[in-house]
Amino acid sequence: MHFKTEIIKHTNKIILFFLLSFFISSCSESYNLQTDTYEEAIVIEATLTNELKNQEIKITKTSRFEDEEVTVETGANVIVKDNLNNEYLFTEKSGKYVSESAFEVVSGRQYSLEIKTKDGKVYKSSSETLPTVSPITDITPSVVVNNKNETGIQMNANSYDANRTSNYYRYEYEETFKIVAPRWTSERAVVTGPKNIRIDDDNDPAKKICYSTQKSTDIIVTSTNNLTEDRVNFPVRFIKQDDYKIAQRYSILVRQYVENKAAYTFHKTMKEISSSTSVLSPKQPGVFSGNIRCISNVDEKVMGYFDVASVSSQRIFFNYTDFFPSTDKPAYISECEPMKLNFCFEANTTPPCDGYTIISGLQGGGLLYYFGSYVEAICGDCTKFSSNVIPSFWKE
């Protein structure tokens, strides 16, 4: 199983959508998008928070629809300044720019971002201040039936600002779930020759239980600006009852960002564009810009936002049986039915011989021995697609 989607690629494709819309907004007939409509633009993702940590900034380029990889802008000079003449330098590390020292944004100061790329282009943001700090109070999971008539567990984020100064919220989550390989056995088949295998009873038990972690890629925003009070009870995550992620034990860490109206509007627009079914839809994005400009070339397109936000987080755990005690657990990611393969090498037999298939499957890691038969490797070894390292925060 391959979890390929990343938020940078998702964002860059949204931004390319925006650029393409300018080329096609006057067309009334169908149009087949081609690579030659592509226009490159720099993409800047920067959210500084009131957490004391090494802050991170991502600088990439827009991607073509057919691109599989995101182009990272390398060799840039990145610096954040505040109005007290403090400067925070960022260095390139693992495809991101990370502050050389840990720092937190504080109330009452103004922060701005400056970037100079290796080809001499200079980008600057507007000055931004830290919004109200309004912590998330809890995450409440409950069984619901959604508007698609699907039963599942919905996780709501809750917070309350009695002073009504927060109003604009953005969420990210990181979910971690326990995986138990259903066909693990202490026996294992070892290839000892071109036509020979040996069955040992020393299979590694660490291959039975794993933990996978996935981060949200959607843009999740809400506002209380039109409500009678600044109280949030917002559905951040819905997961269907038959999703294998909740079959054993599940945890979700939700981060709540309080941001200003301009940042909220930017992210909300991004979300609306990404959810559009077609670049030819009547709903076109129009002028779409953030708070970062290229001061060395006013015609240079810049996509992204320099966001200064207060952040808080909460983590919860639950088991499948906490909500569905009398229901069968969700199915594993594969059916894992044992394959009755015949370990012989003669030709034209009935049933056919599968000796070479078994040998190559064991050697290539695609098959595992299971009580006289064979199964797909992921059914007896969860480390094929996950990690057996117990997360430091995990609680049973």
Buried (B, 14 or more C-beta within 10 A) or exposed (E): EEEEEEBBBBBBBBBBBBBBBBBBEEEEEEEEBEEEBBEEBBBBBBBBBBBEEBBBBBBBBBBBEEBEEBEBBEEBBBBBBBEEEEEBEBEBEEEBBBBEEEBEBEEEBBBBBBBBBEEEBBBBBBBBBBBBBBBBBEBEBEEEEEEEEEBBBBBBBBBBBEEBEBBBBBBBBBBBBBBBBBBBBEBBBEBEEEEEBEEEEEBEEEBBBBBBBEEBBBBBBBBBEEEEEBBBEBBBBBBBBBBBBBBBBBBBBBBBBBBBEBBBBBBBBBBEBBEBEEBBEEEBBEEBBBBBBBEBEEEBBBBBBBBBBBBBBBBBBBBBEBBBEEEEBBEBBBEBEBBEBBBBBEEEEEEEBBBEBBBEBBEEEBBBBBEEEBBBBBBBBBBBBBEBEEEEEEEE
